[in-house]
Amino acid sequence: MSHSVRNQVSAVAALAIGMMGASIFAQQPQPGQPIYAYAGDGLTLNVLRLDEAGGTLAGEIVSGNNVYPFTAQITEADGTEAIRGSFVVNGTPFPFNARQNDDESVTFSTGAKTYRLLPRNPNPPVNPPQPPGPVPQPPPVNPPQPPQPPASDPNVDNPLNPRPPVPPVQQDPNNPLNVGPGPAPVNPPPRTNVAPAGAPETLALRRAEFPDVNMGNVVAYTIMVPQDWKTEGRIEWSQNATPFPQQILNVTTPEGGLLFRNPMMYFSYVEANPIPGMPNIPPQGTPLPADIGQWYVQLAEQTHSANPNREFHNIRLVSNRRDNAAEQAYREAGRQMGANTQNDDYRIHHLVLSYDRNGVPYREELTLMHNIFQPYANQNIRSVDWQAQVQYSVAAPVAVFDKLGPQLRAAYSTYMPTPKWFTQSQLLLMDLSQQRIRDFAAAIRDRAAIYDQISQSQVDTFNKRMASMDKDQNQRVNSIYEVDDFRDTDGSMVKLSFHYKHTYSNGKGGYIQTNSTLNKPGSEYTEIFPHQFR
């Protein structure tokens, strides 16, 4: 891809400035004009940042009065360069693809919707002042014509080979750019720079950085916040069989506003089926909650009640709304990436809480991710693994929540990984997965090398263990059928009812059982007794 093509395609990725939202950025003067811009079908792409060395792009997508930040990466497949990235809507990323055509237009696709965008001058010249007097009128010009396809297209002006009709576009309630059935107006409404009510007259921002403490403290995530907001956070890799980078984010405002994201919480629950003759095994672990909202409130209450310097009191659940549309978008994104999530139950809940923080009434709104993995069951046990995570939460005193809530959400929309860390972390996850496979194979090979190195004491221990297991199993079976094992006169074992005090055998397969000591059979019968296994 040429330098000009690369720069033009980068307009597709023009959202990396990160949307601080109308409540924060609307009153700010524009820091600079776009580097490159494309427009068409009701969409405008502004390139605000381009890193040719790293092959990354960032900027904004404008659709009507809405502005969505995006980041993207220049990729190459089958000798063709393209753009792959995502734009953010209310904290949720949506993927897109873009490529440049031979006629200098750009094809932008997201979900089932495709846009055709044409390059435009991002910095139009300012008209020079006119001298006093009548202004000469320009000659009439033909009205602007819509963009024509390349002349090489065989469908142009061919009445016998018309273009096929365009099928209707699928609707997606989450992706605001995946709408149909036809293109929106070419020219979006003008944007306003008027600050909303309650917004500061002037706002100074800073970029806060969060390190990966297990990867040499390299910068993993960044966020844009006002200069007087406090930030703390880090990335920590979980110390379990499947390491994964866990995000910890805490942002506070001078007015008491809070923005945070917590690590994933993992849970397991196991129930054992009753076994005749054996004591019942109590359930183990944390069961699935019937109401995830009430469960979260109880968890928060337990956590804060254990703190001797407790700040939060009277925690209550105001509402719990499940987001079916967001769940569908998540499953579709997983399907496109090849993830096998068809047997998992992935849920997204929006919770609203109320509580008192140091005597001040607070409101908190959070998004809780709840993933239930496919349960496992056999004749002995039933088990299920599940996860819960606060993706992000905003909280503020009730008196100022309407002002701070949108600003906190807008700040979270700028919370994103750095390209280098994200790439390295994904490569590391793949390496760890491959390393586990290699470790398993090596352990199996090592065991084969010492397969014959087993002592007689280990053999005796194994035999005793098996005998004990056989004894227990035999006793369970006997209790079910109400029998005992009797040793016959020839040394063989026979199972007979245990409801009689006396049992006699003639040694030829004949048996008599009785509870009377006077009813003894003839001399050819010998009394036998239950065998005591050791």
PyMOL commands that set and color helices and strands:
alter all, ss='L'
color gray80, all
select helices_A, chain A and resi 3-13+22-25+292-305+324-336+398-412+419-449+456-481
alter helices_A, ss='H'
color red, helices_A
select strands_A, chain A and resi 36-40+43-51+56-63+66-77+80-89+92-100+106-110+113-120+205-212+218-226+230-237+245-252+258-261+265-272+284-285+312-322+345-357+360-372+376-377+381-397+416-417+483-487+493-497+502-505+511-514+526-528
alter strands_A, ss='S'
color yellow, strands_A
deselect
rebuild
show_as cartoon
